[in-house]
Amino acid sequence: RVATRKWRIAAANIRNIGTRSERGTETPQIGMALGTNENAPDPGKKAGEIVAAKSREAAGSLSPTPTPGDTYKGWLFKWTNYIKGYQRRWFVLSNGLLSYYRTQAEMGHTCRGTINLATANIAVEDSCNFVISNGGAQTYHLKASSEVERQRWITALELAKAKAVHMQAESGEGGGCRNSEIQSTLRTLSSKVEDLSTCNDLIVKHGSALQRSLSELEGLRVGGGDMGEKIRQVTERATLFRITSNAMINACRDFLSMAQSHSKRWQKALQTEREQRIRLEDTLEQLAKQHNHLERAFRGATVLPPSFSGASGKGDASDEEDDNEFFDAMEDPAEFITVPADPKFHRLRSESSQPLELEPIRQRRTRIPDKPNYYLNLWSIMKNCIGKELSKIPMPVNFNEPLSMLQRLSEDLEYYELLDKAAKCHSSLEQMCYVAAFTVSSYSTTVHRTGKPFNPLLGETFELDRLRECSYRSLCEQVSHHPPAAAHHAFSDKGWTLRQEIMLASKFRGKYLSIMPLGSIQCLFDKSNNHYSWKKVTTTVHNIIVGKLWIDQSGEIDVVNHKTGDRCHLKFAPYSYFSRDVPRKVTGVVTDKDGKAHYVLSGTWDEKMEFSRIMQSTKGENGTEGRQKTVYQTLKPKEIWRKNNLPEGAENMYYFSSLALTLNEPEDGVAPTDSRRRPDQRFMEEGRWDEANAEKQRLEEKQRSARREREREAVKAVSAHPDNYQALWFEKTHDPISGETLHVYKGGYWEAKEQGSWEMCPDIF
């Protein structure tokens, strides 16, 4: 059972290695884009000087190497990249495989790379340098400490390669010969078995006849006239029986002799197969270790861009770097533990009457045109933009999704029912649970949404009028261009108001893209006058250059009720390869103004959240770094939020949710500045990307011209600020309750829509 499980794991690892190989093939192309030469034999004199210095320094520490044979170990200098040059690595040659490690201590757990010498090419460059390549993505440029040391390695490698090639040929070509020999032997054995069967039938037949004759002989009278004839018949039949028995004995002797002669050959063949299996297991183990390292580097942390990792002709796709970032959950464990309380305390307040089901006044669309399968070369655009703000990088629509940032901001209302339920709560602590779940739900749409929204133009708006269907109305406006800032105001007939101002600080870090929302979000409830505020966590887009894009949310949120002092501390755990917790985990504790915990929240930001009433809390044992964990005895958890299923075919429609599919649907009566009227975004949704790019450039130039005109007017008016732009529907104000300064809706939009009067709107499209 253990062996079967090991082979299954190995097979899965081999399948995953294919993904690694595909990633690895991109490395030389990116290296060429950087202007590097894949076949350049020398990275520079400086690297050689560094190696020479390190060689002299390490000469005394090199362990004596054994005579070249099945196993050979020692230190070599391996070329990593143009920043770090040659680095000292521990190499092990065993069973036809050349593996390397950063240190000798890593041999037990982390292999940095392996090349099978049976298919490798070994080339000598100069007195100390040599190259090993398998003809694919793996190429090791190595340097020995001296010419003698290099020759030892070349000898050991050539011997190991010859043996590996011989073993491979023996297992391949010899397999056919052995198979033919086995078939011939089986045919011979089958013939002998048939001879034995025939002899057996004759023995039975003659034995029966002999038995009858003997019976008849016993019935004759002694001295009878026919006595001599009967005795002669018995003698003949006994002779036939003896002849047949001898034939059978001879056949059995031949069978035994043949079995003995082939037994040793079969044992030798079996031993060869066993050795090949052991070598295969060793190879699979090395591949599993490589895959383990790659998965941690590419998923558990972040991916180095080629410009930083030195991807070139002298690096390989699995090479290691020192500055990979890992989030180790074991170093920062959960701050609390929940255990079930006594069932007799399990009394949860039932919800008040459910909201009335309202019939939609119109049928919303459920599909948009499928995303075209265009080739995207992100590196050609991003390689010169490392460290810049994303809003200042001219990006084609190829990397966008056909929605604006204002529409993405409006998607926060997909789970508006949580605020409807919160408005009905009599307890502020229970209300806090629903507000906290609402803050988490706003991230559920981002798990597969790797496309970049359109940057709104200054003065662009977006309305989401669902008053008849869902009892709320929402309005967004781009109130600032640099820094980009959007104001959002939503109100509901169910008794709540949501307002937020989001300023995105985006940085391309080379390995990943960080998006840091800097604004504040506030929620007010009419009935209780409870006033909540919180900020968003950091969004990280991984694998910008190499690999499959994936998104993570990490950080902490404090949801504060400024009226009562209640607080909910939410923690978004960053993805960690080492963590045994579920990915995208979110935990939180609701406390009152005195710090007493009342509710525990737990779940994931891409699936669901649950909350549990705390009946008792105690201090547990010390965790890591001497910190005490709090143990909460809770009632049975209750689901408070669950993500809606994506519509059918969402993978071909930018992974839009059912709400997102309706956001850019044309609608009559909206303002001329509404995102639905934006031509480049409309062209992109229809699949006309060339026209969309042309329109995008036109709109951006028109926006720059408008800014220059405002600056000229400001100079004429001797204005203190060169850009005296004023938002149309929002005004900047200071909120004394939360202490935040933000743009607040000043009214007038919905009245203008009702009258169809949009004369005040600027011409931005």
Solvent accessible surface area in square Angstrom, and as a share of the most:
residue,aa,sasa,rsa
1,R,246,0.90
2,V,126,0.72
3,A,63,0.49
4,T,69,0.40
5,R,161,0.59
6,K,101,0.43
7,W,84,0.29
8,R,175,0.64
9,I,79,0.40
10,A,11,0.08
11,A,44,0.34
12,A,34,0.26
13,N,19,0.10
14,I,83,0.42
15,R,169,0.62
16,N,64,0.33
17,I,17,0.09
18,G,34,0.33
19,T,66,0.38
20,R,32,0.12
21,S,48,0.31
22,E,119,0.53
23,R,44,0.16
24,G,1,0.01
25,T,77,0.45
26,E,64,0.29
27,T,21,0.12
28,P,36,0.23
29,Q,123,0.55
30,I,15,0.08
31,G,1,0.01
32,M,122,0.54
33,A,51,0.39
34,L,68,0.34
35,G,67,0.65
36,T,33,0.19
37,N,91,0.46
38,E,75,0.34
39,N,130,0.67
40,A,20,0.15
41,P,86,0.54
42,D,89,0.46
43,P,24,0.15
44,G,27,0.26
45,K,174,0.74
46,K,151,0.64
47,A,9,0.07
48,G,29,0.28
49,E,114,0.51
50,I,61,0.31
51,V,2,0.01
52,A,41,0.32
53,A,47,0.37
54,K,60,0.26
55,S,14,0.09
56,R,172,0.63
57,E,146,0.66
58,A,10,0.08
59,A,60,0.47
60,G,80,0.77
61,S,71,0.46
62,L,52,0.26
63,S,47,0.31
64,P,133,0.84
65,T,32,0.18
66,P,70,0.44
67,T,117,0.68
68,P,39,0.25
69,G,34,0.33
70,D,88,0.46
71,T,57,0.33
72,Y,1,0.00
73,K,73,0.31
74,G,2,0.02
75,W,33,0.12
76,L,2,0.01
77,F,7,0.03
78,K,1,0.01
79,W,4,0.01
80,T,4,0.02
81,N,1,0.01
82,Y,96,0.36
83,I,123,0.63
84,K,63,0.27
85,G,5,0.05
86,Y,3,0.01
87,Q,37,0.17
88,R,65,0.24
89,R,18,0.07
90,W,9,0.03
91,F,0,0.00
92,V,14,0.08
93,L,0,0.00
94,S,34,0.22
95,N,74,0.38
96,G,11,0.10
97,L,13,0.06
98,L,1,0.00
99,S,4,0.03
100,Y,0,0.00
101,Y,8,0.03
102,R,61,0.22
103,T,62,0.36
104,Q,89,0.40
105,A,84,0.65
106,E,18,0.08
107,M,59,0.27
108,G,69,0.66
109,H,112,0.50
110,T,9,0.06
111,C,0,0.00
112,R,28,0.10
113,G,0,0.00
114,T,12,0.07
115,I,0,0.00
116,N,63,0.32
117,L,0,0.00
118,A,14,0.11
119,T,83,0.48
120,A,5,0.04
121,N,94,0.48
122,I,23,0.12
123,A,43,0.33
124,V,78,0.45
125,E,67,0.30
126,D,76,0.40
127,S,57,0.37
128,C,31,0.19
129,N,9,0.05
130,F,1,0.00
131,V,19,0.11
132,I,0,0.00
133,S,24,0.15
134,N,48,0.25
135,G,76,0.73
136,G,55,0.53
137,A,34,0.26
138,Q,23,0.10
139,T,26,0.15
140,Y,0,0.00
141,H,14,0.06
142,L,1,0.00
143,K,29,0.12
144,A,2,0.01
145,S,37,0.24
146,S,46,0.30
147,E,97,0.43
148,V,97,0.56
149,E,19,0.09
150,R,22,0.08
151,Q,86,0.38
152,R,117,0.43
153,W,0,0.00
154,I,17,0.09
155,T,54,0.31
156,A,0,0.00
157,L,0,0.00
158,E,77,0.35
159,L,95,0.47
160,A,10,0.08
161,K,52,0.22
162,A,60,0.47
163,K,104,0.44
164,A,16,0.12
165,V,64,0.37
166,H,113,0.50
167,M,30,0.14
168,Q,96,0.43
169,A,43,0.33
170,E,66,0.29
171,S,42,0.27
172,G,53,0.51
173,E,134,0.60
174,G,19,0.18
175,G,23,0.22
176,G,47,0.45
177,C,93,0.56
178,R,58,0.21
179,N,85,0.44
180,S,69,0.45
181,E,61,0.27
182,I,67,0.34
183,Q,82,0.36
184,S,53,0.34
185,T,10,0.06
186,L,90,0.45
187,R,157,0.57
188,T,50,0.29
189,L,29,0.14
190,S,59,0.38
191,S,56,0.36
192,K,48,0.21
193,V,79,0.46
194,E,115,0.51
195,D,64,0.33
196,L,36,0.18
197,S,59,0.38
198,T,77,0.45
199,C,15,0.09
200,N,70,0.36
201,D,88,0.45
202,L,73,0.36
203,I,34,0.17
204,V,91,0.52
205,K,138,0.58
206,H,38,0.17
207,G,22,0.22
208,S,51,0.33
209,A,15,0.12
210,L,31,0.15
211,Q,113,0.50
212,R,141,0.52
213,S,5,0.03
214,L,70,0.35
215,S,60,0.38
216,E,90,0.40
217,L,50,0.25
218,E,149,0.67
219,G,68,0.65
220,L,47,0.24
221,R,210,0.77
222,V,149,0.86
223,G,73,0.70
224,G,30,0.29
225,G,89,0.85
226,D,70,0.36
227,M,44,0.19
228,G,52,0.50
229,E,77,0.35
230,K,52,0.22
231,I,83,0.42
232,R,117,0.43
233,Q,54,0.24
234,V,22,0.12
235,T,77,0.45
236,E,87,0.39
237,R,80,0.29
238,A,37,0.28
239,T,45,0.26
240,L,86,0.43
241,F,64,0.26
242,R,133,0.48
243,I,100,0.51
244,T,12,0.07
245,S,25,0.16
246,N,73,0.37
247,A,45,0.35
248,M,52,0.23
249,I,93,0.47
250,N,74,0.38
251,A,11,0.08
252,C,55,0.33
253,R,136,0.50
254,D,67,0.35
255,F,71,0.29
256,L,103,0.51
257,S,65,0.42
258,M,44,0.19
259,A,34,0.26
260,Q,111,0.49
261,S,69,0.45
262,H,31,0.14
263,S,40,0.26
264,K,159,0.67
265,R,129,0.47
266,W,100,0.35
267,Q,116,0.52
268,K,150,0.64
269,A,24,0.19
270,L,105,0.52
271,Q,82,0.37
272,T,24,0.14
273,E,80,0.36
274,R,93,0.34
275,E,69,0.31
276,Q,34,0.15
277,R,111,0.40
278,I,81,0.41
279,R,58,0.21
280,L,86,0.43
281,E,36,0.16
282,D,43,0.22
283,T,34,0.20
284,L,12,0.06
285,E,82,0.37
286,Q,33,0.15
287,L,41,0.20
288,A,27,0.21
289,K,40,0.17
290,Q,3,0.01
291,H,27,0.12
292,N,49,0.25
293,H,11,0.05
294,L,7,0.03
295,E,38,0.17
296,R,39,0.14
297,A,10,0.08
298,F,23,0.10
299,R,113,0.41
300,G,2,0.02
301,A,1,0.01
302,T,3,0.02
303,V,13,0.08
304,L,23,0.11
305,P,1,0.01
306,P,4,0.03
307,S,39,0.25
308,F,100,0.42
309,S,24,0.15
310,G,9,0.08
311,A,10,0.08
312,S,4,0.02
313,G,9,0.09
314,K,3,0.01
315,G,11,0.10
316,D,8,0.04
317,A,27,0.21
318,S,4,0.03
319,D,29,0.15
320,E,4,0.02
321,E,21,0.10
322,D,95,0.49
323,D,76,0.39
324,N,27,0.14
325,E,69,0.31
326,F,84,0.35
327,F,80,0.33
328,D,50,0.26
329,A,34,0.26
330,M,105,0.47
331,E,115,0.52
332,D,69,0.36
333,P,32,0.20
334,A,52,0.41
335,E,99,0.45
336,F,30,0.13
337,I,77,0.39
338,T,63,0.37
339,V,50,0.29
340,P,118,0.74
341,A,16,0.12
342,D,68,0.35
343,P,113,0.71
344,K,132,0.56
345,F,90,0.37
346,H,78,0.35
347,R,188,0.69
348,L,67,0.33
349,R,137,0.50
350,S,98,0.63
351,E,57,0.26
352,S,59,0.38
353,S,93,0.60
354,Q,119,0.53
355,P,42,0.27
356,L,146,0.73
357,E,170,0.76
358,L,82,0.41
359,E,146,0.65
360,P,84,0.53
361,I,94,0.48
362,R,82,0.30
363,Q,158,0.70
364,R,39,0.14
365,R,52,0.19
366,T,93,0.54
367,R,121,0.44
368,I,8,0.04
369,P,66,0.42
370,D,74,0.38
371,K,90,0.38
372,P,31,0.20
373,N,158,0.81
374,Y,104,0.40
375,Y,183,0.70
376,L,71,0.35
377,N,70,0.36
378,L,32,0.16
379,W,16,0.06
380,S,56,0.36
381,I,47,0.24
382,M,4,0.02
383,K,69,0.29
384,N,109,0.56
385,C,13,0.08
386,I,55,0.28
387,G,41,0.39
388,K,107,0.45
389,E,54,0.24
390,L,15,0.07
391,S,32,0.20
392,K,124,0.52
393,I,9,0.04
394,P,110,0.69
395,M,12,0.05
396,P,38,0.24
397,V,0,0.00
398,N,33,0.17
399,F,27,0.11
400,N,4,0.02
401,E,1,0.00
402,P,0,0.00
403,L,1,0.01
404,S,0,0.00
405,M,47,0.21
406,L,0,0.00
407,Q,0,0.00
408,R,39,0.14
409,L,11,0.05
410,S,0,0.00
411,E,6,0.03
412,D,12,0.06
413,L,0,0.00
414,E,20,0.09
415,Y,15,0.06
416,Y,37,0.14
417,E,73,0.33
418,L,8,0.04
419,L,0,0.00
420,D,4,0.02
421,K,64,0.27
422,A,0,0.00
423,A,14,0.11
424,K,59,0.25
425,C,22,0.13
426,H,150,0.67
427,S,33,0.21
428,S,28,0.18
429,L,30,0.15
430,E,14,0.06
431,Q,3,0.01
432,M,0,0.00
433,C,0,0.00
434,Y,7,0.03
435,V,0,0.00
436,A,0,0.00
437,A,0,0.00
438,F,5,0.02
439,T,3,0.02
440,V,0,0.00
441,S,1,0.00
442,S,17,0.11
443,Y,12,0.05
444,S,0,0.00
445,T,19,0.11
446,T,19,0.11
447,V,16,0.09
448,H,87,0.39
449,R,6,0.02
450,T,56,0.32
451,G,24,0.23
452,K,29,0.12
453,P,15,0.10
454,F,0,0.00
455,N,57,0.29
456,P,7,0.04
457,L,6,0.03
458,L,15,0.08
459,G,4,0.04
460,E,0,0.00
461,T,2,0.01
462,F,0,0.00
463,E,0,0.00
464,L,1,0.00
465,D,30,0.16
466,R,20,0.07
467,L,49,0.24
468,R,162,0.59
469,E,22,0.10
470,C,28,0.17
471,S,9,0.06
472,Y,3,0.01
473,R,60,0.22
474,S,1,0.00
475,L,1,0.01
476,C,0,0.00
477,E,1,0.00
478,Q,5,0.02
479,V,10,0.06
480,S,31,0.20
481,H,48,0.21
482,H,79,0.35
483,P,84,0.53
484,P,24,0.15
485,A,4,0.03
486,A,5,0.04
487,A,0,0.00
488,H,1,0.00
489,H,26,0.12
490,A,0,0.00
491,F,59,0.25
492,S,8,0.05
493,D,104,0.54
494,K,68,0.29
495,G,16,0.15
496,W,1,0.00
497,T,28,0.16
498,L,0,0.00
499,R,36,0.13
500,Q,1,0.00
501,E,10,0.05
502,I,12,0.06
503,M,58,0.26
504,L,40,0.20
505,A,23,0.18
506,S,10,0.07
507,K,60,0.26
508,F,0,0.00
509,R,106,0.39
510,G,1,0.01
511,K,23,0.10
512,Y,35,0.13
513,L,16,0.08
514,S,9,0.06
515,I,36,0.18
516,M,47,0.21
517,P,19,0.12
518,L,102,0.51
519,G,4,0.04
520,S,6,0.04
521,I,6,0.03
522,Q,0,0.00
523,C,0,0.00
524,L,45,0.22
525,F,5,0.02
526,D,93,0.48
527,K,158,0.67
528,S,35,0.23
529,N,109,0.56
530,N,6,0.03
531,H,6,0.02
532,Y,0,0.00
533,S,13,0.08
534,W,13,0.04
535,K,98,0.41
536,K,38,0.16
537,V,6,0.04
538,T,43,0.25
539,T,22,0.13
540,T,17,0.10
541,V,14,0.08
542,H,5,0.02
543,N,2,0.01
544,I,13,0.07
545,I,24,0.12
546,V,13,0.07
547,G,28,0.27
548,K,165,0.70
549,L,60,0.30
550,W,56,0.20
551,I,11,0.06
552,D,8,0.04
553,Q,1,0.00
554,S,26,0.17
555,G,31,0.30
556,E,98,0.44
557,I,3,0.01
558,D,62,0.32
559,V,0,0.00
560,V,25,0.15
561,N,0,0.00
562,H,62,0.28
563,K,120,0.51
564,T,44,0.26
565,G,32,0.31
566,D,6,0.03
567,R,106,0.39
568,C,0,0.00
569,H,60,0.27
570,L,0,0.00
571,K,39,0.16
572,F,1,0.01
573,A,37,0.29
574,P,43,0.27
575,Y,35,0.13
576,S,10,0.06
577,Y,68,0.26
578,F,83,0.35
579,S,28,0.18
580,R,215,0.79
581,D,80,0.42
582,V,90,0.52
583,P,69,0.43
584,R,76,0.28
585,K,49,0.21
586,V,0,0.00
587,T,24,0.14
588,G,1,0.01
589,V,20,0.12
590,V,0,0.00
591,T,30,0.17
592,D,30,0.16
593,K,155,0.66
594,D,120,0.62
595,G,53,0.51
596,K,131,0.56
597,A,16,0.12
598,H,33,0.15
599,Y,13,0.05
600,V,7,0.04
601,L,0,0.00
602,S,44,0.28
603,G,15,0.14
604,T,15,0.08
605,W,0,0.00
606,D,30,0.15
607,E,84,0.38
608,K,57,0.24
609,M,0,0.00
610,E,50,0.22
611,F,12,0.05
612,S,12,0.08
613,R,95,0.35
614,I,17,0.08
615,M,76,0.34
616,Q,97,0.43
617,S,59,0.38
618,T,71,0.41
619,K,139,0.59
620,G,20,0.19
621,E,154,0.69
622,N,100,0.51
623,G,25,0.24
624,T,59,0.34
625,E,143,0.64
626,G,53,0.51
627,R,108,0.40
628,Q,99,0.44
629,K,52,0.22
630,T,21,0.12
631,V,32,0.18
632,Y,21,0.08
633,Q,70,0.31
634,T,8,0.05
635,L,7,0.04
636,K,141,0.60
637,P,72,0.45
638,K,66,0.28
639,E,75,0.33
640,I,14,0.07
641,W,10,0.03
642,R,116,0.42
643,K,42,0.18
644,N,79,0.41
645,N,141,0.72
646,L,60,0.30
647,P,28,0.18
648,E,162,0.73
649,G,17,0.17
650,A,3,0.03
651,E,102,0.46
652,N,73,0.37
653,M,0,0.00
654,Y,21,0.08
655,Y,78,0.30
656,F,3,0.01
657,S,8,0.05
658,S,66,0.42
659,L,23,0.12
660,A,1,0.01
661,L,1,0.00
662,T,9,0.05
663,L,0,0.00
664,N,2,0.01
665,E,21,0.10
666,P,83,0.52
667,E,39,0.17
668,D,136,0.70
669,G,39,0.37
670,V,3,0.01
671,A,0,0.00
672,P,57,0.36
673,T,1,0.01
674,D,0,0.00
675,S,1,0.00
676,R,14,0.05
677,R,115,0.42
678,R,5,0.02
679,P,31,0.19
680,D,0,0.00
681,Q,0,0.00
682,R,42,0.15
683,F,45,0.19
684,M,0,0.00
685,E,10,0.05
686,E,80,0.36
687,G,21,0.20
688,R,104,0.38
689,W,6,0.02
690,D,123,0.64
691,E,73,0.33
692,A,0,0.00
693,N,33,0.17
694,A,63,0.49
695,E,35,0.16
696,K,21,0.09
697,Q,125,0.56
698,R,103,0.38
699,L,0,0.00
700,E,43,0.19
701,E,77,0.35
702,K,68,0.29
703,Q,28,0.13
704,R,118,0.43
705,S,46,0.30
706,A,46,0.35
707,R,76,0.28
708,R,109,0.40
709,E,75,0.34
710,R,42,0.15
711,E,55,0.25
712,R,130,0.47
713,E,88,0.40
714,A,2,0.02
715,V,117,0.67
716,K,169,0.72
717,A,73,0.56
718,V,137,0.78
719,S,46,0.30
720,A,114,0.89
721,H,112,0.50
722,P,78,0.49
723,D,26,0.14
724,N,69,0.35
725,Y,57,0.21
726,Q,146,0.65
727,A,13,0.10
728,L,48,0.24
729,W,11,0.04
730,F,3,0.01
731,E,94,0.42
732,K,136,0.58
733,T,54,0.31
734,H,109,0.49
735,D,12,0.06
736,P,114,0.71
737,I,102,0.52
738,S,22,0.14
739,G,47,0.45
740,E,48,0.22
741,T,76,0.44
742,L,3,0.02
743,H,26,0.12
744,V,27,0.15
745,Y,38,0.14
746,K,104,0.44
747,G,28,0.27
748,G,30,0.29
749,Y,0,0.00
750,W,22,0.08
751,E,97,0.43
752,A,10,0.07
753,K,44,0.19
754,E,151,0.68
755,Q,142,0.63
756,G,53,0.51
757,S,31,0.20
758,W,42,0.15
759,E,143,0.64
760,M,88,0.39
761,C,18,0.11
762,P,56,0.35
763,D,117,0.60
764,I,24,0.12
765,F,37,0.15
